């Protein structure tokens, strides 16, 4: 599956919920955000319909995101449904790991391959401040459980303001080194102004080789995080929405004043 700039599109990020059990300062206001109505969120069958459409077309990598995907009721069931689709070679999840200690083993049994854990510091007080109340010890327990059950590789996603030399980023780097985990530094983005930089230690943010589409929790296929364009799988049907997303995937990211990280999935 190729876009009009001859980039191979083989990666779909699926946001399964707009809800989160943390309130990170760079993502949400202190009071949170008004949640989408239950009926606005895609059902598991609707998500699976999109997956079954795109995988035979050459898409082989899927990442489940949120919000926080582990707060979605029945998430293990959804992972099992997706894992059973022939042709998926890489099934991952991005999580804050607060609930991972409870879910790692059933997720592995359901067919999940690996996890990316969002963690911006390992200092307990600073973590609680950034997340507005999160407990870093729950994150540590979740990561340890993921290691035990064989969810590999485990990558740490660390948001930085300016540089990976920042003290909190260096704490995460040392934690990754001590525990055999890969670390990726993600520069703080601004969709409204169009500011983003390539991920350090990863492939995100490199427009020339971008290989991904996004399915939002409320049913839109987005060709680019930094574009307001989105196509409804409910109104158009998955096939037409996919075709339009491919046709309108931009050469490089621009501005997206209507976007929000918590429900697009990053």
DALIN-V545240 format. One record per residue. N is the residue number from 0. OMEGA is omega in radians with two decimals (none if undefined). Layout:
[[N	OMEGA] [N	OMEGA]]
This chain:
[[0	-3.06] [1	3.04] [2	-3.04] [3	3.06] [4	3.07] [5	3.01] [6	3.11] [7	-3.14] [8	-3.09] [9	-2.98] [10	3.10] [11	3.04] [12	-3.05] [13	3.02] [14	-3.06] [15	3.10] [16	3.04] [17	-3.05] [18	-3.14] [19	3.12] [20	3.00] [21	3.12] [22	-3.07] [23	-2.98] [24	-3.09] [25	-3.06] [26	-3.04] [27	2.98] [28	-3.08] [29	-3.10] [30	-3.09] [31	-3.14] [32	3.10] [33	-3.12] [34	3.03] [35	3.06] [36	-3.10] [37	-3.08] [38	3.13] [39	-3.11] [40	3.12] [41	3.03] [42	3.10] [43	-3.13] [44	3.12] [45	3.09] [46	-3.12] [47	3.11] [48	3.11] [49	-3.13] [50	-3.13] [51	3.07] [52	-2.96] [53	-3.07] [54	3.09] [55	3.13] [56	3.06] [57	3.12] [58	-3.01] [59	-3.09] [60	3.12] [61	3.05] [62	3.13] [63	-3.08] [64	3.08] [65	0.18] [66	3.05] [67	-3.01] [68	-3.08] [69	3.05] [70	3.09] [71	-3.14] [72	3.12] [73	-3.04] [74	3.13] [75	3.11] [76	3.13] [77	3.11] [78	3.13] [79	3.13] [80	-3.13] [81	-3.09] [82	-3.11] [83	3.12] [84	-3.12] [85	3.06] [86	3.11] [87	-3.11] [88	-3.08] [89	3.14] [90	-3.07] [91	3.13] [92	2.97] [93	-3.05] [94	3.02] [95	3.01] [96	3.11] [97	-3.13] [98	-3.00] [99	3.10] [100	3.13] [101	-2.97] [102	-3.01] [103	-3.08] [104	3.09] [105	3.09] [106	3.09] [107	3.13] [108	-3.13] [109	3.10] [110	3.08] [111	-3.11] [112	-2.97] [113	3.14] [114	2.89] [115	-3.11] [116	3.11] [117	3.14] [118	-2.99] [119	3.05] [120	3.02] [121	3.07] [122	-3.03] [123	-3.11] [124	3.14] [125	3.11] [126	3.12] [127	3.13] [128	-3.11] [129	-3.04] [130	-3.09] [131	2.99] [132	-3.12] [133	-3.12] [134	-3.09] [135	3.13] [136	3.05] [137	3.09] [138	3.11] [139	-3.14] [140	3.12] [141	3.12] [142	3.14] [143	3.12] [144	3.11] [145	3.08] [146	-3.09] [147	-3.07] [148	3.05] [149	3.01] [150	-3.05] [151	-0.07] [152	3.00] [153	3.14] [154	3.08] [155	3.09] [156	-3.08] [157	3.10] [158	3.13] [159	3.13] [160	-3.07] [161	-2.98] [162	3.06] [163	3.07] [164	3.10] [165	-3.06] [166	-3.12] [167	3.10] [168	3.12] [169	3.05] [170	3.11] [171	3.12] [172	3.13] [173	3.09] [174	3.09] [175	3.13] [176	-3.10] [177	-3.03] [178	3.09] [179	-3.10] [180	3.08] [181	-3.11] [182	3.06] [183	3.13] [184	-3.08] [185	3.13] [186	3.13] [187	-3.04] [188	3.05] [189	-3.08] [190	-3.10] [191	3.14] [192	-3.12] [193	-3.12] [194	3.01] [195	3.09] [196	3.12] [197	3.09] [198	3.08] [199	-3.09] [200	3.13] [201	-3.08] [202	-3.12] [203	3.07] [204	3.10] [205	-2.97] [206	-3.06] [207	-3.10] [208	-3.10] [209	-3.05] [210	-2.94] [211	2.90] [212	3.14] [213	3.02] [214	-3.10] [215	-3.08] [216	3.12] [217	2.88] [218	3.09] [219	2.99] [220	-3.13] [221	3.12] [222	-3.07] [223	3.10] [224	-3.09] [225	3.04] [226	3.11] [227	-3.07] [228	-3.14] [229	-3.01] [230	-2.99] [231	3.10] [232	3.11] [233	-3.10] [234	-3.05] [235	-2.93] [236	-3.07] [237	-3.07] [238	-3.13] [239	3.12] [240	3.11] [241	-3.12] [242	-3.14] [243	3.10] [244	3.10] [245	-3.10] [246	-3.03] [247	3.06] [248	-3.04] [249	3.10] [250	3.07] [251	-3.12] [252	3.11] [253	3.14] [254	3.12] [255	-3.09] [256	-3.12] [257	-2.99] [258	3.04] [259	-3.08] [260	-2.99] [261	3.12] [262	3.01] [263	3.09] [264	3.06] [265	none]]
